[in-house]
Amino acid sequence: GPLSERRLMDVKLGELPMWLATCDFSPQGLLGGVQKAWSSYYDKYINVKRGGPAGISMLLAGYCLLSYSWNYQHIKCHRWRKYH
């Protein structure tokens, strides 16, 4: 199909700059991309017939890793150290 309709994983490395040029980076376009990604994630992991806790646990694990990485500098300064 046309380059603008391909997903990121279907684009070859040489076509990446042209694919990025066709993307919509306006606030409305970015919001649409986030909504599409959330809908895809929700349909794949959460809204399934025989779903388990995997989708929600992946979301919580991602949140924990993200919040730890945001607070790493603060945590690093306050951890216990041995003074010898």
Beta strands, then each sheet from edge to edge (+ up, - down):
end
